[in-house]
Each structure stands twice: as C-alpha cells, then as structure tokens.
C-alpha cells in the first residue's frame, strides 16, 4: 500500500465510533506508541519490502489480533519490535487517525522497562531517536505525524 498522501487519502482525528457505519471487518485496527525521552521521539524505518508504507519512518506498533484489547496489542507490539515492556495504556489515547482502510490509535509512552532496540529487523531496518527539528528532513509514514509529534515535544 502506498503512503497515505500518495493514495490521496486525507487522515483526520475523529472518534473511532464514527466508523460504525462501515463494514468493520474491512477496517484494519492498528495501534502505535509515540515513545518520548529527553525531548526526542523513537521512530522505526519500515523495511522497503513492507506492503504497507515501505521505506518510511513510522511509529512502532501494529495490528490488533483477534481477542486482544488495543492496550494488549500495543504491549505485545512494543515487546516484539523494541524489546521493551510498557504498562497497559488504558483508554485515553493521544490520537486516532482514520482512513478508509484503517484506524490507527496512538498512545504517548514516556515510561517503559528495558532498552529499546531493533528487535524485529523484518519490520524496521533501523530505529532512531529524533528531535522535533529533524522531522522535516525525513519521510514519515503519515502526514499527520509531524504536527502530532511537534505538539508532544512543544
């Protein structure tokens, strides 16, 4: 799948309940963590072989599996991708980005156990910490990330 802006999709922060009118089996439910430390954010560079959003910088996270709550999915994804453990993030998310094909729920994560590392090189070919000023010089998976991250780092 190409990047959202290349596909002509406009993302917006809307409540998930607004998706109820659509066939929910066709909507991918995705979770992500915006990890912040020392006024920097951790992003993963998606492998060029990825079907969705290849070769761009993205928030760590992934699909919610059957039987998982969004919080459980986030905990599993961050453990698999970064080798860290986080507390259940609860219901209060930072943002929801909605397109015709997915709903991405993002939580602000400022505490974790372990040291983030690239524990899943098949997902990301590298991970790196970025300051706000660096975001304009990298390709992000979503056009809304820059403003969302800038608000968090303000």
C-alpha positions as CSV (number, residue, x, y, z in Angstrom):
1,X,0.0,0.0,0.0
2,X,1.5,3.4,-0.9
3,X,1.9,6.2,1.6
4,X,-1.5,7.8,2.6
5,X,-0.8,11.1,0.9
6,X,0.2,9.3,-2.3
7,X,-3.0,7.4,-2.2
8,X,-4.9,10.7,-1.9
9,X,-6.3,9.8,1.5
10,X,-6.8,12.6,3.9
11,X,-6.3,11.5,7.5
12,X,-8.2,13.1,10.3
13,X,-8.6,12.8,14.0
14,X,-12.1,11.5,14.5
15,X,-13.6,9.2,17.1
16,X,-13.5,5.5,16.3
17,X,-17.3,5.3,16.8
18,X,-17.7,7.2,13.6
19,X,-16.5,4.1,11.8
20,X,-19.6,2.1,12.9
21,X,-21.4,2.7,9.7
22,X,-18.7,0.9,7.7
23,X,-18.1,-2.8,7.5
24,X,-15.7,-3.1,10.4
25,X,-14.3,-6.4,9.0
26,X,-12.7,-4.4,6.2
27,X,-11.1,-1.9,8.5
28,X,-7.6,-2.7,9.9
29,X,-7.3,-1.8,13.5
30,X,-3.7,-0.7,14.3
31,X,-2.0,0.6,17.5
32,X,1.2,2.5,17.9
33,X,3.3,4.1,20.6
34,X,4.8,7.5,20.5
35,X,7.9,6.9,22.7
36,X,9.3,10.1,24.1
37,X,12.5,10.5,26.0
38,X,14.8,13.6,26.5
39,X,12.6,15.7,24.2
40,X,13.1,13.1,21.4
41,X,10.8,10.5,19.8
42,X,11.7,7.0,18.7
43,X,10.8,6.0,15.1
44,X,11.4,2.9,13.1
45,X,12.3,2.9,9.4
46,X,10.0,0.5,7.7
47,X,11.7,-2.1,5.6
48,X,11.4,-1.5,1.8
49,X,9.8,-4.9,1.4
50,X,6.8,-4.0,3.5
51,X,3.5,-4.0,1.6
52,X,2.1,-1.0,3.6
53,X,4.1,2.2,3.8
54,X,7.5,0.8,2.7
55,X,10.8,2.7,3.3
56,X,9.4,5.5,5.6
57,X,9.8,6.4,9.2
58,X,6.9,5.2,11.4
59,X,5.7,4.8,15.0
60,X,6.3,1.4,16.4
61,X,3.2,-0.7,16.6
62,X,1.0,-3.0,14.5
63,X,-2.3,-4.8,14.1
64,X,-4.6,-5.8,16.9
65,X,-5.0,-9.6,16.8
66,X,-8.3,-11.4,17.5
67,X,-9.1,-11.5,21.1
68,X,-6.7,-8.6,22.1
69,X,-7.7,-5.3,23.5
70,X,-5.9,-2.3,21.9
71,X,-3.8,-2.0,25.1
72,X,-2.7,-5.6,25.0
73,X,-1.9,-5.3,21.3
74,X,0.3,-2.2,22.0
75,X,2.1,-4.0,24.8
76,X,2.8,-7.0,22.5
77,X,3.9,-5.0,19.5
78,X,6.3,-2.9,21.6
79,X,7.8,-6.0,23.1
80,X,8.1,-7.7,19.7
81,X,9.5,-4.7,17.8
82,X,11.6,-2.9,20.5
83,X,12.1,-5.5,23.3
84,X,10.5,-3.2,25.9
85,X,7.6,-3.6,28.3
86,X,5.0,-0.9,28.9
87,X,2.1,-0.6,31.3
88,X,-1.4,-1.0,29.8
89,X,-2.0,2.4,28.2
90,X,-5.7,2.5,29.1
91,X,-8.4,4.1,27.1
92,X,-7.0,7.7,26.9
93,X,-5.1,7.7,23.7
94,X,-3.2,10.6,22.2
95,X,-4.8,10.4,18.7
96,X,-6.8,8.4,16.3
97,X,-6.0,8.6,12.6
98,X,-8.7,7.3,10.4
99,X,-8.7,6.3,6.7
100,X,-11.0,4.2,4.5
101,X,-8.9,1.2,5.3
102,X,-7.6,1.5,8.8
103,X,-7.9,3.2,12.2
104,X,-4.6,3.9,13.9
105,X,-4.8,4.6,17.7
106,X,-1.7,6.2,19.1
107,X,-0.7,6.4,22.8
108,X,2.0,8.6,24.3
109,X,4.6,6.4,26.0
110,X,7.1,8.0,28.3
111,X,7.9,5.1,30.7
112,X,9.0,1.6,29.9
113,X,11.1,-1.2,31.1
114,X,14.2,-2.3,29.1
115,X,16.2,-0.5,26.4
116,X,14.6,0.0,23.0
117,X,16.4,-1.9,20.3
118,X,15.5,-3.1,16.8
119,X,14.2,-6.5,18.0
120,X,12.3,-7.1,14.7
121,X,14.5,-6.2,11.7
122,X,11.9,-7.7,9.4
123,X,9.6,-4.8,10.5
124,X,12.2,-2.0,10.7
125,X,15.6,-1.9,9.1
126,X,16.6,0.6,11.7
127,X,15.3,2.6,14.7
128,X,16.4,6.1,15.7
129,X,15.6,8.9,18.1
130,X,14.6,12.2,16.5
131,X,14.3,15.8,17.8
132,X,11.4,18.0,16.5
133,X,13.6,19.9,14.1
134,X,14.7,16.7,12.4
135,X,11.2,15.7,11.4
136,X,11.1,17.9,8.3
137,X,14.1,16.1,6.8
138,X,12.7,12.6,6.9
139,X,9.9,10.8,5.1
140,X,7.2,9.9,7.6
141,X,4.5,7.2,7.1
142,X,1.7,9.7,7.7
143,X,1.5,13.4,7.0
144,X,-0.1,14.0,10.4
145,X,2.8,12.6,12.4
146,X,4.9,15.8,12.2
147,X,2.3,18.0,13.8
148,X,1.3,15.4,16.4
149,X,4.9,14.9,17.4
150,X,5.7,18.6,17.4
151,X,2.7,19.2,19.8
152,X,4.0,16.5,22.1
153,X,7.5,17.9,22.1
154,X,6.4,21.5,22.5
